[in-house]
Amino acid sequence: MADYLYELLTPHLASPDGSSLAPEHNVTTAQYLNRLPTLSLQALQETESQSLAQSSHSTLLSLQALSNRSHKTFITSSDGLSNLRTSIPQLTRDAQQLRDAIPRLDEEAVQFASKYSRAAENVALEQRKKAMQLARNVDRLSDILELPTLLSTTVSSAAASSGATTGSFSTTYSAALDLYAHIKRLQTLYPDSPLVKDVVLQAEDAMKDMTTNLIAGLRAQNLRLAAAMRTVGWMRRVAPELESLRSDGGTGSGEGALGALFLVCRLANLVSTLEALDPLRELADQETQRRTQSIERKDGTATSWSAGHQTEKFLKRYIEIFREQSFAIVSLYKNIFTPDQSESDLAVAGLRGIDARIKAAPAPRQDDPLQSLPSALATFPMHLVQLLTGTLRAYLPNVQDKSSRESLLTQVLYCAASLGRLGGDFGMILTELSDGDDADEVAYEWEEVTQKHRALAGRLEQLTNPKDKESRRA
């Protein structure tokens, strides 16, 4: 039945493009043609057209909703469909290129396997291993490279905090020395490493700065025993070659060159302290000039140059500073370098002790004539005494008042006694203060002051020891 109806309706069932639609190719048309014979004539005339219109309207609404909901998908599908004509040929060409590249890839794989084979020593493989090892140890290498910077920063902070508390100063320098010891340990473990050698060179530069700071610390004002011992201890760790220098020369104290360095630094501090008296020295020089002019005129008057009052002030202050600083220098040296040496041994260090040490020392080598030199302290007190006697010889003649001269000489006597407690008494040298016509007068004044001092000391001893006085009378 559907076929007959189709034949009747064929002229009316043309497709939009003008081609006819066969039932076997249009399932919807065949289903509808099979449905028509089941309808009555009245339904066909009255309700079928409305049913078709309603179905068409529902289908239109469904298509609109679908288009609104999935229009992006439709557009993408349309674009893909339009590009499909060019994509398929391109895919074919790429597949052909991949197939042609497979033999070359196989050759490269075989070449790589032969190049990086472990069967024999391979330079490229060794370089790759080194690069991988370097990548694994990059953190350790970074820490090693930061050691010189850290050491330099530690030394700089220690120098900056030199005026701070002693505890922090000690801790900072101790940390710097520990860090330097760690760097030297790395040098021992890896003597052939260029990196470690470079780090050691930079660390040695930082240690030179630290040595400079320590030497400046030895020249500081009011250096105490604890600070001096700590600084010398740091010097022994920073520059051990100074301690070993002249160690075979029969010095007997074992300080090497550190003792001489310590004395030089303290002497520089003493000289700088005495230079602070330059204003008083200038006034004393003016009095010396006026005295010289007065002698040249042979007028015999001393009032023209104030009888040496300014010189007296200068000498009093000079002797006071010299007494305090000289005693402190020698005392610090003995406590640091010669703690077991007696005062009597120190007193004869420049005389009989030299011969004794030379005899006890091993025979000196011909290539080092400085081995038999005595300790630095053996000649240092003599240099101090020359510094004092030179000043007294130059300015003491300006003081004409007898009581003032006796006061100055008494002060010098106390200074000699103070230094004599450490084995450096220079009382006998003061009898040679003057080389001119008044030499005998100065020697007589010195003898008189010495006698008065001894008499006063005897009276004080009798007052402090009455029992000994009674026993002597008995």
JOLINKA-V625912 format. One line per field, one symbol per residue. ss: DSSP state (@ for helix, = for strand, . for the rest). psi: psi as a letter, one per 20 degrees, with the letter a starting at -180 (. if undefined). Layout:
ss->???
psi->???
This chain:
ss->.@@@@@@@@@@@.=.....=..@@@.@@@@@@@@@@....@@@@@@.@@@@@@@@@@@@@@@@@@@@@@@@@@@@@@@@@@@@@@@@@@@@@@@@@@@@@@@@@@@@@@@@@@@@.......@@@@@@@@@@@@@@.@@@@@@@@.@@@@@@@@@@@@@@@@@..@@@@@@@@@@@@@@@@@@@@@@@@....@@@@@@@@@@@@@@@@@@@@@@@@@......@@@@@@@@@@@@@@.@@@@@.............@@@@@@@@@@@@@@@@@@..@@@@@@@@@@@@@@@@@@@@.....@@@@@@@@@@@@@@@@@@@@@@@@@@@@@@@@@@@.....@@@@@....@@@@@@@@@...............@@@@@@@@@@@@@@@@@@@@@@@...@@@@@@@@@@@@@@@@@@@.......@@@@@......@@@@@@@@@@@@@@@@@@@@@@@@@@.@@@@@@@@.
psi->ghhghhhhjghikqrhjiqqoqhiinhggghhhhhgiiqrhhhhhgighhgghggggghghghgghhhhkhhhggghgghhhihhhgghhhgghhghhhhighhhgghgggghhgkqjhrppghhghhgghhhhhhkhgghhhghigggggghggghhhhjhjaqhghgghghghghhhhhhghhhhhhmhjphghggggghhhghhghhgghhhhhhjrqlprgghghgghghhhhgmhhhhipjhjjkhihjicihgggghgghhhhgghghiijhghhghhhghgghgghhhhikijpiihkjkkghhggghghghgggggggghghgggghghmhjprhhhhhjhiehhghghhhhqrpqqhinijhjqaqhihighhhghhgghgghhhihihohpghgghgghghhghgghghhhjjlpkhhhiikhpjbhkghgggggggghgggghghhgghhhhimhhhghhgg.
